[in-house]
Amino acid sequence: MVQIITPNLEYGKFISGLKINGKEAPYGVVNERAVRAGAGIMLVLGFIAFSLAFFQGNFFPIKVLILFFLLDFGLKVFKGPHLSPISYLANKIVQKQQPDYVGAVQKRFAWTIGFTMAFIMTFVVVIFDITGIIPLSFCIICLLFMWFETSFGICIGCKMYWGLISLGVLQKPKIAPACPGGVCPIPSKK
């Protein structure tokens, strides 16, 4: 078994005595409602920038947005979602709704994918000024990820996280963190 990443269960908000789906949740969590709202905000911003690039050939908004997404995803991954401007706004939007807590570790993995894509796009579009099908293809993939999260509550990055665990690339967690809708396919270690 090749272990590339060891999931850090010391990530997210820890809530003493929290139970999710009737099970103790002694791990970091995030509010799924805020995550989905944040994905929706990013989807709208991304769609506007993509449309300007695709229909008008104006890549300036995409360049600005790539740098903003790099910053936002970087803060989520390396410092926590509490410092992310998008997460802050999303939390304000859903603050009157009852939180729907899920494990933070798989969301961090998904945000790492977003950070990686924004990092690559920083070089492709911002630094090397490459336009056309390559950056637009990356944009379409990002928009699809955000659309699935916002519209259906399906976190493709989370699915990839659990897929890599089932392949033995990532270490299986001692305590499987809760997934939205209870759809995590990997049980905890025995």
N, C-alpha and C positions, 0 to 999 in steps of 0.2 A: 504494500500500500504506500503510495506516494502522498505525503501530507504537505500541501502547499500552504494552506492557511489554517491556523487554529482559531476557531471562532472565540471571540472575547465576550463572555457572558456578563462582563462588568461594564456594559455599555447600555445606555438608556436611563430611564427614570425607574428607581426602585421604590415600590410602594409596599410597606409592611402589611402583611395579612391579605394581600390581593389574591383573589381567586378568579381564574378565567375558565369558563366552561366547567365549573365545579372543581377545578384542580388548583392547588397552590401554585403561585407564580413567583418563585424566589429569584427572578432574573430581571434584567432591565426591560422595560416596556416603552412603547410609544403609542400615541393615540392614533389609531387607524383612520379616524374621521379627519384629523388634521393632515395626515399623510396624503389621503385622497384629495383633500382640498388643495394642498400644496402641489400635487401633481396636476390638478386642474389649472391652477395659476400658471404653472410652467408650460402646460399644453397651449393655453391661449397665447402666451408670449411667444412660444416657439412657432405656433401656426402663423402668427402675424409676420414674424421675421422670415419664415420659410416662404410665405406668399410673396413678400416683397422681393426676395431673391429669385424665386421661380418666375414670377410674372413680369417683374420690372428689371431684373438683373441687378438689383440694388443689394449688395452683400454687406453693406455697412451695419444695418441692424443685426444681422446674424453674427457679425464679428463682436459687437458689443454684448449681445446675448450669450455668446460662447464664453466670454470672459466672466460675465456675471454668473452663469451656470457653473463654471469652474470654481469660482469663489464659494458659491452657495453649497455645491456638493462637497467641496473640500472642507468647509466648516462642519457640515453634517457628519462626514466620515471621520475627520480627525479630532474634532472638538465636541461634537454632539449637535443634535438638531436644535437645541435651545439657542444657539448662536446664529442660525441660518435666517437671513431676512425673509425668505419664502416661508419657512416653517413658522416664524414669528407671525407673519400676516395670516397664514392658514389657521394657526391656533386662535387668533383674534376672531376670525370668521366663525369658527365652530365653538367658541368658548361657552355658549349657552346650551350646547348639546351635551348629552351624557357621553363621556368618553367611551371608546371601544378599544380597550388595550390589547395589544399584540406584542409578541417578542420583538425586541429591538435588533437583535443580532442579524436576522435575515434581511431586515430593512436596511441595515448598515451595508450589508453585502450588495443589495440592489443599488444603493446610493454610490457605492464604490464603482459599479459599472457605469453609472452616470458620470462620475468624476473622471474615469478613464476615457470615456468617449469625449468629454469636454476637453481633456488634456490633449488627446490626439487631434481634435479639431482646432485647438489653439495653434498647433504647428501647421496643420494643413491650410486653414483659412486665414488665420490672423498673421502668422509669421511668414509663411510661404505664399500667401495670397492666391491659393488655388481655388478656382471656382468651377462650377459645373456639376457633373453627375456625381463625383466622389463626395463632396460635402453635402449635396442634397440627399444622397442615399443615407448618409449618417443621420441627417435631420429626420428623414422619414422613419428610420428605426427608432430614434428617440421619441418622436411623436407617437408612434405606435405603442411603445412602452408606457408612455404617460396616458394615452387614451385608454388602454386596457386597465390601468390602475384606477383612473377616474371613473370611467363608465361602468366597468364590470367588477371592480374591486379585485382584479387579478394582477398580482405583482409578478411580472415575468422574471425579474431579478431574483425574487424569493423562490420561484419555481426552479431557477437555475441553481440556487444555493442548495436546495434539497436534492436536486439531481446530482450535483457534485458530491454530496454526502453519500448518496446511494452508489455512486461509482467508486467510492473510497478515496477520492481526491481530497475531500475535506473530512476532518474528524467529526464523528457523530457526537452531538452534545450529550452530556450526562443527563441533563434535563431538557427535553425538547420544548423550545419556546412555542407559545400559542401562535397560530396563524389565523388570519381573518377567516371566519366561517369554519374554523376547525379542520382545514384541509391539509395540514402538514402530513406528508406521507411517511416520515421517518419517526419511529417511536424513540423514546429515551433509551439510553444504555441500561442494561439490566445489572 
